[in-house]
Amino acid sequence: MASVPRGKQVRLWSTGQRWKLFDLGAAAVAEYGFPYLMLHRADLHAVLVDAVRALDASCLHLGTPCTDFTQDAHGVKLHLANDRTVPCDALVAADGVHSLLRTRLGHADQAQFTGCAAWRGLIPMAALPERLREPLGTNWIGPGGHVITYPVRRGELLNFVGIREGVPWLRESWTERGTREACAADFRGWHEDVQELIARLDAPYRWALMGREPLARWAEGRVTMVGDACHPALPFLAQGACMAIEDALVLARCLEAHAAQPAQALRRYELLRVERTGRIVRGAIEAGKRFHNPALAEAEGAQAYVDREWSEERVRERYHWLFAYDALAVAVT
């Protein structure tokens, strides 16, 4: 279902000038042992759901919101909206950035608007001119905004994400429909290739980017969290879904290693993951500042800024630790 890109590049908002960010494809396999994959999230969900149902066809209960939980030394009871109570050995809240169970665990922190609003949409690759069909991830950078594009679904679609600062849009929703005209207005003056992409969007959606501090403590007894429920990251390092998958793998290994002591397993999992995920949350914030720097306003200043901030040494410093991590190698006992 994935697309395997050849690499990632940086392009300047005004002139379209290109800089190589890093090689992927065979280069990623040679250095890290695995390819760098770009996926449509719904395609990834479908693969995971099929795998879960192959193990237990009856284990997914849709349309059944969780409302609360209670626990004691012997287990957890999950309370559902249909007045049903489900007993379990441990509870893992994977309920995302608006996690109800995060609140029930005593974390009443509020999301803060980052000042950025994002557009997202898909473009059939066949609808694009040849110059925009390259198997690359592209970061268009400019003062106060950036655009990211990358191929998904075997290269059949191009994913578009455009982010602008200073836009008064406070709805944190992935389903708020917008228009191409409004999207184009937010990127007025940007390179003709960006305008071409916007004009070809199938259905643009708009949402506010809200920031939350990563939690220092995730678990309480037999209850813990994974993914955006405990460490939601802004989408500037392309690591949000990756972190949830890493969480799940490390958690599964901890539960296997400490099968008789679920609370100990959850605590070990948290200790193994909290530093890495917190670093990613903060690193994504810093990446956003770099993408939107005022030095990018003029081509001459942009050249010096990109040469400095995206030098081979700095790129490796920012990304190598991300890609070199092996969730199968961390010590779970």
Residue pairs with C-beta under 8 A, 6 or more apart in sequence:
1 39
1 40
1 43
1 44
1 46
1 47
1 153
1 154
2 37
2 38
2 39
2 43
2 152
2 154
3 37
3 38
3 39
3 135
3 150
3 151
3 152
3 153
3 154
3 155
4 24
4 25
4 35
4 36
4 37
4 38
4 135
5 24
5 25
5 36
5 38
5 135
5 136
5 137
5 150
5 151
6 23
6 24
6 25
6 134
6 135
6 136
7 20
7 21
7 22
7 23
7 24
7 25
7 27
7 136
7 137
8 20
8 21
8 22
8 24
8 136
8 137
8 138
8 139
9 18
9 19
9 20
9 21
9 136
9 137
9 138
9 139
10 18
10 19
10 20
10 21
10 138
10 139
10 140
10 141
10 306
10 310
11 17
11 18
11 19
11 138
11 139
11 140
11 141
11 191
11 193
12 140
12 141
12 142
12 191
12 296
12 299
12 302
12 306
13 140
13 141
13 142
13 143
13 145
13 146
13 147
13 190
13 191
13 194
13 296
14 142
14 189
14 190
14 191
14 299
15 191
15 299
16 191
16 192
16 193
17 299
17 302
17 303
19 306
19 307
19 310
21 137
21 139
21 310
21 315
22 315
22 319
24 35
24 36
24 137
25 35
25 36
28 34
28 35
28 36
28 323
29 35
31 323
32 323
32 324
36 323
38 137
38 150
38 151
38 152
38 159
39 152
39 153
40 122
40 152
40 153
40 157
40 159
41 241
43 152
43 153
44 241
49 60
52 59
52 60
53 59
53 60
61 80
64 80
64 81
64 82
64 84
65 80
65 81
65 100
66 78
66 79
66 80
66 81
66 95
66 100
66 101
67 79
67 80
67 81
67 100
68 79
68 104
69 76
69 77
69 78
69 79
69 91
69 101
69 104
69 223
70 76
70 77
70 79
71 77
71 91
71 220
71 221
71 222
71 223
75 87
75 88
75 89
75 222
76 87
76 88
76 89
76 90
76 91
76 221
76 222
76 223
77 85
77 86
77 87
77 88
78 85
78 86
78 87
78 88
78 91
79 85
80 86
89 222
89 262
90 222
90 223
90 224
90 255
90 262
90 263
90 265
90 266
91 101
91 222
91 223
91 224
92 223
92 224
92 225
92 226
92 251
93 99
93 101
93 102
93 105
93 223
93 224
93 225
93 226
93 229
94 225
94 226
94 227
94 229
94 244
95 101
95 102
95 229
96 227
96 228
96 229
96 232
97 111
97 172
97 210
97 212
97 228
97 229
97 232
98 172
99 225
99 228
99 229
99 230
101 223
101 225
101 229
102 215
102 225
102 229
102 230
105 220
105 223
105 225
106 220
107 215
109 212
109 213
111 172
111 210
111 211
111 212
112 210
112 211
112 212
113 170
113 208
113 209
113 210
113 211
114 208
114 209
114 210
114 211
114 234
114 288
115 165
115 166
116 163
116 164
116 165
116 167
116 208
116 209
116 288
117 163
117 164
117 167
117 169
117 186
117 206
117 207
117 208
117 209
118 161
118 162
118 163
118 206
118 207
118 208
118 209
118 235
119 160
119 161
119 162
119 163
119 178
119 183
119 186
119 204
119 205
119 206
120 159
120 160
120 161
120 162
120 174
120 204
120 205
120 206
120 207
121 160
121 183
121 201
121 202
121 203
121 204
121 205
122 152
122 157
122 158
122 159
122 160
122 201
122 202
122 203
123 157
123 158
123 160
123 197
123 200
123 201
123 202
124 156
124 157
124 158
124 200
124 202
125 133
125 151
125 155
125 156
125 157
125 158
126 156
127 200
128 158
128 196
128 197
128 200
129 196
131 193
132 158
132 193
132 196
132 197
133 158
135 151
135 155
136 150
136 151
137 148
137 149
137 150
137 151
138 147
138 148
138 149
138 150
139 146
139 147
139 148
139 291
140 146
140 147
140 148
140 149
140 190
140 191
140 194
141 290
141 291
141 292
141 293
141 296
141 306
142 190
142 292
142 296
142 297
143 292
143 293
143 294
143 295
143 296
143 297
144 164
144 165
144 166
144 292
144 294
145 162
145 163
145 164
145 165
145 186
145 187
145 291
145 292
146 162
146 163
146 288
146 291
146 292
147 160
147 161
147 162
147 163
147 187
147 190
147 194
147 197
148 159
148 160
148 161
148 162
148 163
148 235
148 238
149 158
149 159
149 160
149 161
149 197
150 158
150 159
151 157
151 158
151 159
152 158
152 159
158 197
160 197
160 198
160 201
161 235
162 183
162 186
162 187
162 194
162 198
163 209
163 288
163 291
164 186
164 187
165 292
167 186
169 206
169 207
169 208
170 208
171 206
171 207
171 208
172 207
172 208
172 209
172 210
173 207
174 205
174 207
175 205
176 205
176 206
176 207
177 203
177 204
177 205
177 206
178 204
178 205
178 206
179 204
180 198
180 199
180 201
180 204
182 204
182 206
183 198
183 201
183 204
183 206
184 195
184 198
184 199
187 194
187 195
187 198
198 204
209 234
209 235
211 234
211 285
212 232
213 281
214 230
214 231
214 232
214 274
214 277
214 278
214 281
214 282
215 225
215 230
215 231
215 274
216 274
216 278
217 270
218 224
218 225
218 230
218 266
218 270
218 274
219 225
219 263
219 266
219 267
219 269
219 270
221 263
221 266
222 262
222 263
222 266
223 266
224 251
224 266
224 269
224 270
226 244
226 247
226 248
226 251
227 240
227 241
227 243
227 244
227 247
228 240
228 244
230 277
231 243
231 274
231 277
231 278
231 280
231 281
232 240
232 281
233 239
233 240
233 243
233 277
233 280
233 281
233 284
234 281
234 284
234 285
234 288
235 284
236 284
236 285
236 287
236 288
236 291
237 280
237 283
237 284
237 287
237 322
239 280
239 284
239 322
243 276
243 277
243 280
246 273
246 276
246 325
246 327
247 269
247 273
247 277
249 327
249 328
250 269
250 272
250 273
250 327
250 330
250 332
251 265
251 266
251 269
253 327
253 328
253 330
253 332
254 265
254 266
254 268
254 269
254 272
254 332
255 262
255 265
255 269
256 332
257 265
257 268
257 332
257 333
258 264
258 265
258 268
258 332
258 333
259 265
268 332
268 333
269 332
272 330
272 331
272 332
276 325
280 322
283 318
287 318
290 309
293 305
293 309
295 301
295 302
295 304
295 305
296 302
296 305
296 306
308 314
